[in-house]
Amino acid sequence: MAYKEYKVIHIVEGGLGTIFLGASGIPIKEMEIRLNREAQSGWQVVFQIIEQKRFLLFWSREAVVVTLGR
């Protein structure tokens, strides 16, 4: 399906949990709220990837990159 417009959102796991616990989780509730808000505006999820990035030299944390289209 061809979309006329695309939008990319980036949702990152918490930094404090990563520092103190070594890892944290993707904030599912925040992701759900954000996707519901975008769906009300007519956006649909096209695809998503999970990205790992270095965080403050010693840690890494995950993020979800979601591409939306309408």
Sequence and secondary structure as in RCSB ss.txt:
>XXXX:A:sequence
MAYKEYKVIHIVEGGLGTIFLGASGIPIKEMEIRLNREAQSGWQVVFQIIEQKRFLLFWSREAVVVTLGR
>XXXX:A:secstr
   S EEEEEEE  HHHHHHHS     HHHHHHHHHHHHHTT EEEEEEEEEEEETTTEEEEEEEEEEE 
